Amino acid sequence: MDTWYYEVVSIDGDYANLKRTDIDSDDLKLVARALLPDEIYVGCRLKYEMMQYEIE
């Protein structure tokens, strides 16, 4: 299974914009906050593995 790394760029209500940090990309991924850990904040780093996000 693949592992991806993200940084939280912004939080807007029930959604957060994530930017991949393990590859060169300027694309943002919009993710529902319900799928993310409660403790996220702008600038925190996340690991996505096995269909789950966790704070690094």
Backbone as CSV, one residue per row, in Angstrom:
resi,resn,N_x,N_y,N_z,CA_x,CA_y,CA_z,C_x,C_y,C_z
1,MET,0.840,-1.186,0.000,0.000,0.000,0.000,0.887,1.252,0.000
2,ASP,0.454,2.258,-0.719,1.226,3.498,-0.829,1.032,4.390,0.393
3,THR,2.016,5.250,0.602,1.962,6.250,1.667,2.208,7.610,1.036
4,TRP,1.354,8.584,1.379,1.501,9.950,0.881,1.618,10.895,2.062
5,TYR,2.320,12.005,1.847,2.520,13.007,2.889,1.949,14.342,2.429
6,TYR,1.281,15.015,3.360,0.606,16.279,3.070,0.915,17.312,4.138
7,GLU,0.715,18.568,3.761,0.740,19.682,4.712,-0.615,20.376,4.622
8,VAL,-1.167,20.755,5.770,-2.441,21.472,5.795,-2.151,22.923,5.417
9,VAL,-2.701,23.357,4.288,-2.467,24.708,3.776,-3.501,25.686,4.325
10,SER,-4.748,25.240,4.419,-5.806,26.104,4.950,-6.951,25.239,5.461
11,ILE,-7.711,25.830,6.370,-8.901,25.181,6.905,-10.062,26.141,6.683
12,ASP,-11.109,25.632,6.048,-12.263,26.465,5.731,-13.525,25.719,6.146
13,GLY,-13.991,25.981,7.351,-15.200,25.326,7.838,-15.016,23.827,7.986
14,ASP,-15.794,23.071,7.235,-15.761,21.612,7.330,-14.749,20.965,6.395
15,TYR,-13.918,21.768,5.754,-12.948,21.243,4.794,-11.559,21.801,5.051
16,ALA,-10.557,21.059,4.599,-9.172,21.510,4.681,-8.521,21.297,3.321
17,ASN,-7.642,22.213,2.952,-6.858,22.083,1.729,-5.504,21.493,2.086
18,LEU,-5.154,20.398,1.424,-3.900,19.714,1.685,-3.012,19.783,0.455
19,LYS,-1.688,19.929,0.695,-0.707,19.969,-0.388,0.253,18.810,-0.189
20,ARG,0.472,18.036,-1.245,1.420,16.919,-1.161,2.813,17.459,-0.933
21,THR,3.551,16.807,-0.048,4.919,17.236,0.227,5.943,16.195,-0.203
22,ASP,5.495,15.013,-0.587,6.434,13.966,-0.992,6.738,13.994,-2.491
23,ILE,6.041,14.852,-3.242,6.309,15.052,-4.666,6.217,16.539,-4.960
24,ASP,6.764,16.948,-6.093,6.643,18.347,-6.528,5.277,18.544,-7.160
25,SER,4.406,19.263,-6.459,3.070,19.537,-6.976,2.518,20.765,-6.281
26,ASP,1.875,21.619,-7.059,1.217,22.793,-6.497,-0.274,22.564,-6.331
27,ASP,-0.748,21.384,-6.712,-2.166,21.057,-6.602,-2.577,20.907,-5.143
28,LEU,-3.783,21.351,-4.846,-4.337,21.196,-3.503,-5.446,20.163,-3.538
29,LYS,-5.571,19.436,-2.454,-6.614,18.419,-2.321,-7.579,18.886,-1.244
30,LEU,-8.843,19.000,-1.580,-9.879,19.407,-0.633,-10.403,18.155,0.069
31,VAL,-10.279,18.132,1.399,-10.658,16.954,2.183,-11.608,17.373,3.293
32,ALA,-12.654,16.601,3.506,-13.600,16.874,4.595,-12.895,16.704,5.935
33,ARG,-13.129,17.636,6.848,-12.495,17.577,8.170,-12.873,16.323,8.930
34,ALA,-14.028,15.752,8.632,-14.460,14.518,9.302,-13.502,13.363,9.020
35,LEU,-12.747,13.435,7.931,-11.792,12.385,7.581,-10.410,12.618,8.175
36,LEU,-10.207,13.787,8.771,-8.902,14.176,9.303,-8.896,14.124,10.828
37,PRO,-7.697,14.026,11.433,-7.634,14.069,12.894,-8.187,15.396,13.424
38,ASP,-8.817,15.367,14.587,-9.413,16.572,15.180,-8.378,17.652,15.473
39,GLU,-7.142,17.260,15.724,-6.099,18.191,16.178,-5.390,18.934,15.056
40,ILE,-5.852,18.833,13.813,-5.113,19.475,12.724,-5.112,20.995,12.877
41,TYR,-4.098,21.616,12.310,-3.958,23.070,12.283,-3.201,23.431,11.013
42,VAL,-3.298,24.664,10.591,-2.602,25.112,9.390,-1.099,24.941,9.611
43,GLY,-0.463,24.256,8.692,0.972,24.018,8.765,1.339,22.636,9.285
44,CYS,0.388,21.903,9.855,0.741,20.573,10.367,0.922,19.603,9.207
45,ARG,1.691,18.568,9.456,1.988,17.562,8.436,1.201,16.295,8.724
46,LEU,0.683,15.712,7.650,-0.132,14.512,7.764,0.458,13.391,6.927
47,LYS,0.219,12.182,7.386,0.567,10.993,6.617,-0.727,10.286,6.256
48,TYR,-0.867,9.905,4.985,-2.042,9.180,4.516,-1.607,7.784,4.133
49,GLU,-2.164,6.816,4.844,-1.796,5.428,4.606,-2.974,4.547,4.991
50,MET,-3.240,3.542,4.175,-4.332,2.607,4.439,-5.664,3.334,4.655
51,MET,-5.905,4.344,3.797,-7.153,5.118,3.789,-7.397,5.907,5.074
52,GLN,-6.328,6.261,5.797,-6.446,7.049,7.028,-5.367,8.129,7.056
53,TYR,-5.754,9.278,7.606,-4.818,10.380,7.817,-4.389,10.370,9.270
54,GLU,-3.089,10.627,9.516,-2.622,10.791,10.888,-1.570,11.898,10.925
55,ILE,-1.511,12.595,12.048,-0.540,13.675,12.202,0.837,13.060,12.378
56,GLU,1.801,13.627,11.656,3.188,13.145,11.745,3.892,13.742,12.911
